[in-house]
Amino acid sequence: MKKILGIALGIVTSIGGFLDVGSIATSAQAGAAFGYSLLWAVLLGTICVIFLVEMSGRFSIVSGHTIVDAIRKRFGFAGFIVPFAASLLVNLLVLASELGGICVALQLLTGIRFQVWAIPVALAVWLLLWLGTFDVVEDGTALLGLVTLCFLVAVFTLGPEPRELAAGFVPRLPGEEHAHYLFLAVSIIGATIAPYLFLFYSSGAIEDKWDKSYITPNRYIATLGMSFGAIISMAVIVVAALALKPEGIRVEEYEQAALMLVPAFGRWGFYLFVASLAIACFGAALELSLASAYSVSQAFGWNWGEDLEPRSAARFSSAYTIFIALAALIVLSGLNPMKLTLFSMAITAVILPLTALPFLVLMNDARYMGEHVNSHFSNIVVLLIVLLAAILAVVAIPLEIIGSK
Amino acid sequence: MRTLLALVLVALAGCGDQHEQEMKSAASWSSTALAVARYWLQGDLPDTYAKRVLQKASEELAKGPLPDASEPVNQMIEAIGKRDQQAMRRLIAELQAQ
């Protein structure tokens, strides 16, 4: 019974924690510009992230190691430093995007410029990490994140045409704006397969002391949690396609995206959007800060754990403190939060092979995994999607930069 | 590989005309202003947010290829300040005509 409750909570928290600033920004822009035609990108990203999350849980359960720790041991410091530095840099950009998302939500609500909120928001995130436990961080914010289900309710309220919806799952280039279409496709995939997600999940499995009895629950949590979470991400595309595209509104700023729930819920729609953006970004900011501090601590062999008192894991606590401060500085600099988010997601897609490929090697190493090594099918699916996303990102990012100048 | 190459070529070909992009952006901000004004009339948006988006729309329109469209948007901000629904209806018609 306890395990069933654990699975249910895991699935619920995966759903509530799925949406973040990247998913909201990329999906809103995709729906407003291209209707349903980028739904396939969420599907592709979701298939890959289900495999990666399941693998990361299985890896920690069987080997007793976190991914970062094992990559460092398996490949040595020289082989480890490049993916480590790249993923930390991307984490920093994504964390700045998440903090920016919370600040924009507060700006929408109060009219006070988003930069003003950078320090108070960073302090709030830091304080919760300093005082909270892993369960509070993981479950508390994800349960609040269930407010994002409002996008799903809006889909049923607005009533899309099922046949048109189904056509969105088949990739095809639109009649115009090919470069922007490709850029959004890779940004969506980057937002869906965020490496911090499976690095965090792997560390979480160790924090929660999962043993081999969790191999099956881990599979259910990864598959069902990520699938239902992705449905919300798809719902954002559908709502933007139904509410913004017919009006001729393209989402260049969050201010425009905030209109998308108004046709479904009236005045409440505005507040639901603000709450969804703020809560989803807050949850993701906590996870990102922790994931980055986990990575740094595991890389250097420091004591780590969110359930430890800060004085018992001083360098771990310092790592997330510095990380949050740096991200707050990026927000304070006044960089456009929407552009920062979209580029962070696209760069995430570029560096995916750097983190996913060493991880795949580990998943096939019997010294770590014993009889639980990956199947060929899992290897091929992850390899194909990750490489495709990276190649498309390398093509699409320069085109988007040229096109937006 | 061939599909990927085709994608790259198509994307390069569609790199986009700068003027066309600016027109699309201006049209989008104009549509945003219209939607905000309409929703505000229905009581679906708080004043603070409506004014802020219209301010942003006005700035974007003023620096784009449709600078004249920023004037009715500025007047919409004033209409919200005065809670003048009649003026807002007139301004919506004026912006739609542009």
Interface residues (C-beta under 8 A of the other chain):
Chain A: Q107 L108 L109 T110 G111 L173 E176 E177 H178 A179 H180 L182 E247 G248 I249 R250 E252 E253 E255 Q256 A258 L259 V262 G266 R267 G269 F270 I391 L392 V395 A396 L399 I402 G403 S404 K405
Chain B: L4 L7 V8 V10 A11 L12 A13 G14 C15 G16 Q18 Q21 K24 S25 A27 S28 W29 S31 T32 L34 A35 V36 Y39 Q42 G43 D44 L45 P46 T48 Y49 K51 R52 V53 K56 E60
